[in-house]
Amino acid sequence: MSSTNLVKLPFTLTPLMSVVLAVAALLIGLAIELSRRRASYAHLPPGPKPHPLTGNVHPSKYPWRSFYQLSKTYGPVITVWAGTRPQVILNDMASATFFLDKHSRDTSDRPPHWAYISSGKRMVLQRHGERWRRMRRALHSLLQPAQSAELRPYQEKAARGVVLDMLNGGTYQDHISTYAATIVVHMAYGRTDRAHYSDPDIAGIVENGDRLGQLLRPGEYRLDAFPWLRFVPGYMSKMNRWNAEELVLFRTALDGVRNGRNNGRVPCFGTYLLDRQKELELNYDEVAYLCGSVFGAGSDTSSAAIQIVIMAAATHPEWQARVQAELDSVTGDQPPGFDDLDQDSVPLLHAFIAESVRWRPVSAGGFTHRTTAPVVYGEYVVPSGTLITGNHWAIHRDEGYYGPNVEEFKPERWLKDGEFNKSMKHVQYGFGRRVCPGQHVANNSVLINSALLLWAFNITESLDKNGKPIPIDTLAFTNTANSHPLKFDVKFTPRHAHLADLVRGDYL
């Protein structure tokens, strides 16, 4: 068409008018999109009224506790908003089980922008797709109950080492962290020496895990609410640097396994995955991340859970004494081992540990899922693409499931006719297809350490200069996705003469 046939406007389009028209078009488009979304969100669960653009202001500290308080106003299933995107928070056992277990096929995805963390290589953050299924299959083949049981002799030996460390001084936090690191680097990389968080090759992995814990707090990761931030110059630079550092750490650790494989290195996750790399359809970086992620997830979680058992023992001496009497009746003056610790033999110990997990959960806020299909729950409809989170802190305070006085530490809620009630559960390890595959190893670590420490020591609050107990703040925890106790002081008093000889025995 020639220029003479173009339609002429009855006015001159100035640069300012062009900008105004562009902005108007953008606002109209935004209004249409918001209207469309509002219609699809019409039957979401209730919640606090959001700002139309910025959503709700999430508390920066312990958001899981704030969501629990909101559930007392709006009901157990609530909606909060991150920008213009809703997030459904599940605060009781019934709703969490319905959405995340019964409907796990439709609720096992992750928030799409989590893929920018760890460059999408960390399995716990991956979208529900083929790569996740391949990596999950590989990890499950190593962490089933039968395979996990093979690690028990090493765990028992290392746990006895914790008791001996306690007798030699130092802090219990360091001794427990050493145990956790030793177990996980043995499992992942075949190391047979004792590992410490201060070791140069481990310190970097621990630091990366701490960064991840900060990012994954509910409401912390801004790309979920404002995905356009990734286009802001420089916004992603820190994360990209962290991703590069993390990949080097994990590759270097796996290189050590690969290079030492033919020199008598102990079989481990690394050797297993490298030997079957083609069969499992894993590339080298995926193997490196599977091994590295095992360390990050396994060491911090187990260490925190054992410290919570210590906290519970020091603040509830009457229950500590009951568990000690039970252990004494089973093993006498000999240290307990895994063969002594089934639920039928020591139900009080299992109840004590389970209540510790419920009372002060490590993964207090849970990990966010994403729906891939609409899910109907009573009068509510949660559309496809909605973020959905099981709030472990609140679920563990569900009076309909756990009974009254949920703020109190009451191991008896796990007992029925004097036996451990196996029909009850906690949700420490998540839900459905996203449940933590390392739960059996973690449970064994908490069990053997709890048994040995309670058998070996009376654990009491420390005393001040006037001889008065120093109260422990049992709500003082780190503000991270995996939340562990802030430092608290306790006293360990041996319960047996010649304790070191008893623990060492023929075992060490």
ABEGO torsion letter per residue (X at the ends): XBAAABBBBABBBBAAAAAAAAAAAAAAAAAAAAAAAAAAAAABBBEBBBBAAAEBBBBABGAAAAAAAAAAAAEABBBBBBEABBBBBBABAAAAAAAAAAAAAAAABBBAAAAABGGGABAAABBBBAAAAAAAAAAAAAABAAAAAAAAAAAAAAAAAAAAAAAAEEBAAAAAAAAAAAAAAAAAAGBABBBBAABAAAAAAAAAAAAAAAAABBGABAAAABAAAAABBGAAAAAAAAAAAAAAAAAAAAAAAAAAAAAGBBBBAAAAAAAAAAAAGBBAAAAAAAAAAAAAAAAAAAAAAAAAAAAAAAABAAAAAAAAAAAAAAAEABBBBAAAABAAABAAAAAAAAAAAAABBABAAEBBBBBABBBBBEABBBBBGBBBBBBAAAAAABAAAAEBGAABBBAAAABBGGBBBAABBBAAAEBEAABBAAAAAAAAAAAAAAAAAAAABBBBBBBBAAGBBBBBBAABBBBBABBBBBBBBBBBBBABBGAAAAAAEAAX
